[in-house]
Amino acid sequence: MASTYTTNLRFEKQGDGENPNSWGTKINAVTDLVDEALTAYTTITVSSVDVTLTSNNGSADQSRSAFIEVVGTLTESVDLIIPAAKKGYVVFNNATVSAGTSITIKTAAGTGANIASSAIQMVICDSVSVHSLNATGFGLGTASALNIGTSINELVPVSLADVRYVTTSAAQTVTGAKVFTSVMAITGAPVFSPKVSLTDAASIALDLGTGTQFHVRLGGNRTLAAPTNAREGQTGHIYLYQDGTGSRTLAYNTNWKFASGTAPTLTTSINSTDILVYSVRTSTAIDGFIVNDLKR
């Protein structure tokens, strides 16, 4: 009976009566391939054409590696094509990426996962398609490290890339708006990102993915646009400053919801300050109320 090969990692399975007096050599070869599958680090160079990773039965290849680093200068979008077999990879996009180009890891026929520039992502192939852990993977290539202190029991952010935790009594910093599940105990006072400055315009844009606290000085009668990247449960506030002229009014996109359906009125005296407090009920319903005329 002839030798066969495993489906996913292509290890040789000895047939009955095969390879007499050479089992030691065969077993050593399989052991080397197991080592490769668990720890091998393979570098792939890209430029402008798709790259198919080598796939060999019973001998060394590229696609058996656990870790793939992509290098080179990318001038066109390319695919890294892997075997249609169940396997996970950690992929580091270390290539120089031109504007408008991208790298996708996929099988020949299935859908793929985009590997963000400078990111380290884990992907999983289900033998048909390739999936990323989330939209941006771990994003370890471009953001601050995630340092989890012993005082946190469970920390489950939307994206690990933008969270930094320092242990004991040092300040804790969270950048951007994040959603946490599970209870966590924090030692030391948490320090959140400073107020985000909004651009004064006829329609004031608000990206809730950039923070929770905002401020803007009104230079005319304005409308507060529908927020983008609104996540249910997010809360925060917006400081609304009158300029040196005063008498500025603020209207609201229909996504903003107020008590009895009546939009609040701003304090209009020169250089006055109001706070709009908000809570995201749904992505299209942002509840709010105004605290008027804060004194210095």
C-alpha positions in Angstrom: 0.0 0.0 0.0 1.5 3.3 -1.1 2.1 6.3 1.2 -0.5 9.0 1.4 -0.5 12.6 2.7 -2.5 14.5 5.3 -5.1 16.9 3.9 -4.1 20.2 5.5 -0.4 20.1 6.2 0.7 17.4 3.7 2.6 15.2 6.1 3.5 11.7 4.7 1.5 8.8 6.1 3.4 5.6 5.7 1.6 2.7 3.9 1.7 -0.9 5.1 5.1 -2.4 4.1 6.4 0.9 2.7 10.0 2.1 3.1 11.6 -0.9 4.9 14.8 0.0 6.8 14.2 3.7 6.2 11.6 4.6 8.8 14.0 6.7 10.8 14.7 8.9 7.8 10.9 9.2 7.1 10.0 10.0 10.7 12.7 12.6 10.9 11.4 14.2 7.7 7.8 14.4 9.2 9.2 15.8 12.4 11.0 18.6 10.5 7.7 19.4 8.7 5.8 19.6 12.0 8.4 22.0 13.2 8.0 24.1 10.1 4.2 24.1 10.4 4.4 25.3 14.0 7.3 27.8 13.9 8.6 28.5 10.4 8.8 32.2 9.3 8.7 32.7 5.5 9.3 35.9 3.7 7.3 36.6 0.4 8.3 39.4 -2.0 5.5 41.2 -3.8 5.4 43.8 -6.6 2.7 43.8 -9.2 1.5 40.2 -9.7 -0.3 37.6 -7.6 2.0 35.2 -5.7 1.0 31.6 -5.2 2.7 30.1 -2.1 4.4 26.8 -2.9 2.6 23.7 -1.6 4.4 20.3 -1.6 3.5 16.9 -0.3 6.0 15.6 2.1 8.6 18.3 1.6 9.4 21.9 2.6 7.2 24.6 1.1 6.0 28.2 1.8 2.4 27.6 2.6 3.1 25.3 5.5 4.7 28.1 7.5 3.0 29.5 10.6 4.2 33.0 10.0 4.3 35.0 6.7 6.1 38.3 6.2 5.3 40.2 3.0 8.1 42.5 1.7 8.9 44.4 -1.5 7.4 47.4 -3.1 3.7 47.0 -4.1 2.8 48.9 -7.3 -0.5 47.0 -8.0 -3.0 45.2 -5.8 -2.0 41.5 -5.4 -3.3 38.3 -4.0 -1.3 35.8 -1.9 -2.8 32.5 -2.9 -2.6 29.7 -0.3 -3.8 26.1 -0.6 -7.5 25.4 0.0 -6.9 23.6 3.3 -7.8 24.3 6.9 -5.0 26.3 8.5 -4.2 29.6 10.3 -1.5 32.1 9.5 0.0 35.2 11.1 0.7 37.6 8.3 2.9 40.7 8.6 2.5 43.2 5.8 5.9 44.8 5.8 5.8 45.8 2.1 6.0 49.4 0.9 2.5 49.9 -0.3 1.6 52.5 -3.0 -1.6 54.5 -2.7 -4.7 52.6 -3.9 -3.1 49.1 -3.7 -3.7 46.3 -1.3 -2.6 42.8 -0.3 -5.2 40.0 0.0 -4.6 36.5 1.3 -7.0 34.0 -0.2 -7.4 30.6 -1.8 -7.6 30.3 -5.6 -11.4 30.1 -5.6 -12.6 31.5 -2.3 -12.9 35.0 -0.8 -10.0 36.5 1.0 -8.9 38.8 3.9 -7.1 42.1 3.3 -3.8 42.6 5.2 -3.6 46.2 6.2 -0.3 48.1 5.5 2.2 47.6 8.3 -0.2 45.4 10.3 0.3 42.0 11.8 -2.9 40.0 11.4 -4.0 36.5 12.2 -6.2 34.9 9.5 -7.9 31.5 9.3 -8.7 29.5 6.2 -11.7 27.2 6.4 -10.5 25.3 3.2 -12.6 27.6 1.0 -12.2 31.2 2.1 -9.8 33.2 4.3 -11.2 35.2 7.3 -9.5 37.8 9.5 -10.2 37.8 13.3 -11.9 41.2 12.8 -11.9 44.1 10.4 -8.4 45.1 11.3 -6.9 42.0 12.8 -4.8 42.8 15.9 -3.3 45.8 14.1 0.0 45.3 16.1 2.1 46.9 13.4 0.8 50.4 13.7 -0.5 51.1 17.2 0.7 51.2 20.7 1.3 47.9 22.4 -1.5 46.4 24.6 -0.2 46.1 28.1 -2.6 44.4 30.4 -2.0 44.7 34.2 -2.9 42.0 36.7 -5.7 44.1 38.0 -7.8 43.6 34.8 -9.7 40.3 34.9 -11.1 40.5 31.4 -10.6 43.2 28.7 -12.5 42.8 25.5 -12.2 45.9 23.3 -13.6 46.3 19.8 -10.0 46.7 18.6 -6.9 45.8 20.5 -4.8 48.2 18.5 -5.8 51.4 20.2 -5.8 50.4 23.9 -2.9 50.8 26.2 -3.0 49.8 29.9 -0.3 50.6 32.5 -0.3 48.7 35.7 -0.5 49.8 39.4 -1.1 53.5 40.1 0.1 54.9 36.8 -2.3 56.6 34.5 -4.5 54.5 32.2 -5.0 55.8 28.7 -7.7 54.8 26.2 -7.4 56.4 22.8 -10.7 56.7 20.8 -14.1 55.4 21.6 -14.1 51.7 22.6 -16.8 49.3 23.7 -15.9 47.0 26.6 -17.7 43.8 27.6 -17.1 41.9 30.9 -16.3 43.5 34.2 -12.8 44.8 34.8 -11.1 46.2 37.9 -8.7 49.1 37.4 -6.1 50.2 39.9 -5.4 53.9 39.6 -7.4 56.7 38.0 -8.3 56.2 34.3 -7.3 59.1 32.0 -9.3 59.4 28.8 -8.2 61.2 25.6 -8.4 65.0 25.6 -11.3 66.8 23.9 -11.3 66.4 20.2 -11.6 69.7 18.3 -14.5 69.8 15.7 -14.1 71.9 12.6 -16.5 74.8 12.5 -18.5 74.8 9.3 -22.1 75.2 8.1 -22.6 71.5 8.8 -20.4 70.3 11.7 -19.1 66.8 11.2 -18.8 64.5 14.3 -16.9 61.2 14.2 -17.7 59.3 17.4 -14.9 56.9 16.6 -12.3 59.5 17.4 -13.3 60.2 21.0 -16.0 60.9 23.5 -15.4 64.6 24.4 -15.5 67.3 21.7 -15.5 71.1 21.5 -16.2 73.6 18.8 -16.4 77.4 18.6 -19.4 78.6 16.5 -18.5 81.2 13.9 -22.1 81.4 12.5 -25.4 79.7 12.6 -24.6 76.0 12.3 -26.1 72.5 12.0 -24.8 69.5 13.9 -24.6 66.6 11.3 -25.5 63.0 12.0 -22.6 61.4 13.8 -20.5 58.8 12.1 -19.2 55.6 13.8 -21.8 55.8 16.5 -21.8 52.7 18.8 -24.7 51.9 21.0 -24.1 52.8 24.6 -21.4 55.4 23.9 -21.8 58.5 26.0 -20.0 61.9 26.1 -20.4 65.6 25.6 -19.7 68.4 23.3 -18.6 71.9 24.5 -20.3 74.6 22.4 -18.7 78.0 22.5 -20.0 81.2 21.2 -17.5 83.4 19.4 -16.7 87.1 20.0 -19.9 88.0 18.1 -22.4 85.7 19.8 -26.0 85.1 18.8 -25.0 81.9 17.0 -27.7 79.2 16.7 -27.4 75.4 16.3 -29.8 73.2 14.4 -29.6 69.4 14.4 -29.7 66.5 12.0 -32.8 64.3 12.5 -30.6 61.6 14.1 -30.4 63.8 17.2 -33.3 63.2 19.6 -34.4 65.5 22.4 -37.1 65.5 25.1 -40.6 66.0 23.6 -39.0 66.3 20.2 -37.9 69.9 20.9 -34.3 70.9 20.0 -32.7 72.9 22.8 -31.7 76.5 22.5 -28.1 77.7 23.0 -27.0 80.5 25.2 -26.1 83.2 22.7 -24.2 85.8 24.7 -20.6 86.5 23.6 -18.0 83.8 24.5 -20.6 81.8 26.4 -20.3 78.0 26.9 -22.9 75.3 26.8 -22.5 71.5 26.9 -24.4 69.1 24.8 -24.5 65.8 26.6 -25.2 62.8 24.4 -25.9 59.0 24.6 -26.0 56.7 21.6 -29.3 54.8 21.7 -28.8 53.4 18.2 -26.6 54.3 15.2 -29.5 56.6 14.0 -30.8 57.8 17.4 -28.5 60.0 19.4 -30.2 61.2 22.6 -29.1 64.6 24.0 -29.7 67.5 26.3 -28.1 70.9 26.8 -26.6 72.3 30.0 -26.7 76.1 29.4 -24.5 79.0 30.2 -21.6 77.5 32.2 -19.8 80.3 34.1 -16.0 80.6 34.3 
